[in-house]
Amino acid sequence: MKLSRRLFLDQSLAASAVAALSAPGFRPLQAEDAESTKPVGPNDKVRVAVIGVNGQGGAHLGEWLRNPGVEVVAICDCDPAAYAKHEGRFKDLPRKPRYEQDVRKLLEDKTIDAVSIATPNHWHALMAVWAMQSGKDVYVEKPCSHTVHEGRVMTQWARKLGRMCQMGVQSRSMPGMRATLDFVLGGKLGKINVARAICYRQRGSIGLTGTPAPIPNGLDFNLWCGPAPLEVPKRKRLHYDWHWFFATGGGDIANQNPHELDKARWGLGKQELPRRVVSVGGRLGYVDDAEVANCQVTVYEWDDALLISDVRGLPIKSPITLGLNTKGFNGAMNVWYGEHGYAIGLNYTSGVAFDYDGKELGKWSGGEYQAHFANFLKAVRSRNHKDLHLDIEDGHLSSALAHLGNVSLRRGAPVAAGSRPTKVVEQKQVADTFASLESYLGEHTIDYNQTKWIVGAALEIDPKTERSSDPEANKLFTREYRQGFELPEVA
């Protein structure tokens, strides 16, 4: 989503802004702080606050405003300009949502039933836990967490406090996609052995500046950083480009591909983390301020199934054919391979299935974003997390796949271009993916001395403990939190 231009402070003020900010001194909420609120009645309007409206939160706001069972009572954003750009949407409302800059003050409001979170990734878990502790249900954007450990903690708090917590992967509630997955899981294709989660979206270079990003006028940078280090990042703009830095984002594997990873895992029927993970790629072809990979293939292995995540961010010069019936493709999609045939999820709302002779076995379509928000409201009223189409535990498992891919790559090392992991399983779809990636990269002039090809560490995972056998990798399964913004743990 492209952002509107903002009024910025002079570049020279950026560095001094950090020095002027002090730690918040906010006591993290504890279990004894959790409040019990009166359940929403079947005819009551659910009072919702939207947190973070500078990007995807604008879409959240639109969906809540159009739902007759909801009253949007507040909008929270550390950047006042983000609120200002939506004010025109409130002119016909009986009551205009109030503005709060500080999420901690917002959460003190006991009349709010639920919050809808669309901040940068590094805030998702902490805001969600604080909200649940203050008696509120939570709808949170993907990835629901910023680390593997955060998603498990979110799940523990949701169960302990009886809160509804849903991750915003809208495909889960689309009738067309649900029908597709019913077919995939219904046995007509035989056992599903392999799934592919594909994201081919061009992402341009963010440029090389080496200077601090300008801080938007009026933005509370201390709150923007939250649990992340209180440091102005070096890049051209603060907003949106947070996706491409590990302190706040995780690249497209943690941006677009949680949608596809979730559907892939759903079709495989896996309710635990994989036993083995390895990732390959790098930030190829771009010499810029960003840290994350723009081309990255990750292979996840259970004892009886494989999931392949395939992320490509450079321009697609020749149509990529995935074989089967996909023709040339540019976008995001899924493929599930069974013993007798395969299914393709073409987008968020539709799918089609074929046997291996090319005969169409079924076709499904239909749905809109509102369905996922309406599903969340259903659970808010029923107080049964099993009514959620994407309960936080499923959200955690799918988000963790993205994090595991990044951990593997970060634990890897630069090697000769085109090198493959020695432990990657020899399987047709895996081999086809690597061959396609090499062909795609060959159409670009890439200086591998400047932009490195990295083969990640082969991670061995214990699904029960959700830990790796690599102590250094385990350090990346969590993170350090800034004082005052620590993630509360469940005892």
Buried (B, 14 or more C-beta within 10 A) or exposed (E): EEBEEBEBBEEEBBEEBBEEBEEBEEEBBEEEEBEEBEEBEEEEBBBBBBBBBBBBBBBBBBBBBEBEBBBBBBBBBBBBBBBEBBEEBBEEEEEEBBBBBBBBEBBEBEEBBBBBBBBBBBBBBBBBBBBBBBBBBBBBBBBBBBBBBBBBBBBBBBBBBBBBBBBBBBBBBBBBBBBBBEBBBEEBBEEBBBBBBBBBBEBEBBBBBEBBBBBBEBBBBBBBBBBBEBEBBBBBBBBBBBBBBBBBBBBBBBBBBBBBBBBBBBBBEBEEBBBBBBBBBBBBBBEBBBBBBBBBBBBBBBEEBBBBBBBBBBEBEEEBEBEBEBEEBEEBBBBBBBEEBBBBBBBBBBBBBBBEEEEEBBBBBEBBBBBBBBBBBBBBBBEEBEBBBBBBBBBBBBBBBBBBBBBBBBBBEBBEBEEBBEEBEEBEBBEBBBEBBEEBBEEEEBEBEEBBBBBBBBBBBEBEEBBBEBEEBBEBBBBEBBEBBBBBEBE
